[in-house]
């Protein structure tokens, strides 16, 4: 019997992205659930029109809490569960790979990781951090999202994971002002994690575990200098300069500007301007 697939997408005002996300995954999905946080831009109507089941749920404050609520509370029937953000989508090659390989996985394999491809300012940023491997496809009931403010990952509760060869794509269509404002919010949560030294690897495996250990090493480096070093690592050592202007802006904004702002928040906490 062919394995069935449930898809879970968390949304809030994702009119720009939700159609693309659903249409790309629909050929292999048995059911698609959109967990929406009271969007006001028509996200729900678009999703329903494409055959998805929309469930409204108040935002609990953290992505991990919302995702775990979805895993626990939705009437999922699929043998496997795929977690996607609305601004992400599967490549045709990955769709074909999931369709052809999923049935052949042995029972002890309970998770599948994919490579995430970033599109920034209309260009695939091939260097700097690509490929980023993420666990996104799990057997139903065999994974939880770790409770973190930032950099949360799905963790398998049993079994092991394998990696598929093809990519899914992170391609947000909002402008740089939106991107920057979103990262200002991320920065506060990132500063909290650094201040709390929240670097436990636990049951993480593969690149997710390596990334968590790298973050712990990063936290021990001198503030401000470490952001510049990280930019140089991504832009020069990881050949980010080969991606032209989008590659420079991707490395500068995400590695230098964002990380410097995180350090500035930490500095502000220790040197408050108010009495």
Long-range contacts (C-beta under 8 A, 24 or more apart in sequence): 2-103, 3-78, 3-79, 3-80, 3-102, 3-103, 4-30, 4-31, 4-77, 4-78, 4-79, 4-80, 5-29, 5-30, 5-78, 5-79, 5-80, 5-81, 5-82, 5-98, 5-102, 6-30, 6-31, 6-32, 6-33, 6-74, 6-76, 6-77, 6-78, 6-80, 6-81, 6-82, 6-140, 7-31, 7-32, 7-33, 7-81, 7-82, 7-84, 8-33, 8-35, 8-67, 8-70, 8-71, 8-74, 8-76, 8-81, 8-82, 8-83, 8-84, 9-33, 9-34, 9-35, 9-47, 9-52, 9-84, 9-85, 9-86, 10-34, 10-35, 10-36, 10-37, 10-63, 10-66, 10-67, 10-70, 10-85, 10-86, 11-35, 11-36, 11-37, 11-39, 11-43, 11-47, 11-86, 12-36, 12-37, 12-38, 12-39, 12-43, 12-59, 13-39, 13-40, 13-41, 13-43, 14-39, 14-41, 14-43, 14-86, 14-87, 15-39, 15-41, 15-42, 15-43, 15-46, 16-87, 16-173, 16-174, 17-86, 17-87, 17-172, 17-173, 18-43, 18-46, 18-47, 18-50, 18-86, 19-46, 19-50, 20-89, 21-84, 21-85, 21-86, 21-87, 21-88, 21-89, 22-47, 22-50, 22-51, 22-52, 23-50, 24-89, 24-90, 24-95, 25-82, 25-84, 25-89, 25-90, 25-95, 26-50, 26-51, 27-95, 27-99, 28-95, 28-98, 28-99, 29-82, 30-77, 30-78, 31-76, 31-77, 31-78, 33-70, 33-74, 33-76, 35-66, 35-69, 35-70, 35-74, 37-66, 43-86, 62-147, 62-148, 62-149, 62-152, 63-145, 63-152, 64-145, 64-146, 64-147, 64-148, 64-152, 65-147, 67-145, 67-152, 68-144, 68-145, 68-147, 71-143, 71-144, 71-145, 76-140, 78-140, 79-139, 79-140, 80-137, 80-138, 80-139, 80-140, 81-137, 81-138, 81-139, 81-140, 81-143, 82-136, 82-137, 83-136, 83-137, 83-138, 83-154, 84-136, 84-168, 85-170, 87-170, 87-171, 87-172, 87-173, 88-116, 88-168, 88-169, 88-170, 88-171, 89-168, 89-169, 89-171, 90-168, 90-169, 91-117, 91-166, 91-167, 91-168, 91-169, 93-165, 93-166, 93-167, 94-164, 94-166, 94-167, 94-168, 96-166, 97-164, 97-165, 97-166, 98-137, 98-164, 101-164, 105-162, 107-159, 108-159, 108-160, 109-159, 109-160, 109-161, 109-162, 110-138, 110-139, 110-142, 110-143, 110-156, 110-158, 110-159, 110-160, 110-161, 111-135, 111-137, 111-138, 111-139, 111-142, 111-143, 111-154, 111-156, 111-159, 111-160, 111-161, 111-162, 112-136, 112-137, 112-138, 112-161, 112-162, 112-163, 112-164, 113-137, 113-161, 113-162, 113-163, 113-164, 113-206, 113-207, 114-163, 114-164, 114-166, 114-167, 114-168, 115-166, 115-167, 115-168, 116-167, 116-168, 116-169, 116-170, 117-167, 117-168, 117-169, 117-170, 118-169, 118-170, 118-171, 118-250, 119-169, 119-170, 119-171, 120-246, 120-249, 120-250, 121-176, 121-245, 121-246, 121-249, 121-250, 122-246, 123-243, 123-244, 123-246, 123-247, 125-240, 125-243, 125-246, 125-247, 125-250, 126-242, 126-243, 127-238, 127-239, 127-240, 127-241, 127-242, 127-243, 127-247, 128-234, 128-235, 128-238, 128-239, 128-240, 128-243, 128-247, 128-250, 128-251, 128-255, 129-234, 129-238, 131-167, 132-207, 133-163, 133-206, 133-207, 133-208, 134-207, 134-208, 135-161, 135-206, 135-208, 136-168, 146-202, 146-204, 148-193, 148-198, 149-189, 149-190, 149-192, 149-193, 149-198, 150-186, 150-189, 150-190, 150-192, 150-193, 151-190, 151-193, 151-211, 151-212, 151-215, 153-204, 153-208, 155-202, 155-203, 155-204, 156-203, 156-205, 157-203, 160-205, 161-205, 161-206, 163-206, 176-253, 179-253, 180-253, 183-253, 183-254, 183-258, 183-261, 184-261, 186-258, 187-258, 187-261, 187-262, 187-265, 188-265, 190-262, 191-262, 191-265, 191-266, 191-269, 194-219, 194-262, 194-266, 195-266, 195-269, 223-263, 223-266, 223-267, 224-260, 224-263, 226-259, 226-263, 227-255, 227-256, 227-259, 227-260, 227-262, 227-263, 228-256, 228-260, 230-255, 230-256, 230-259, 231-255, 231-256, 231-259
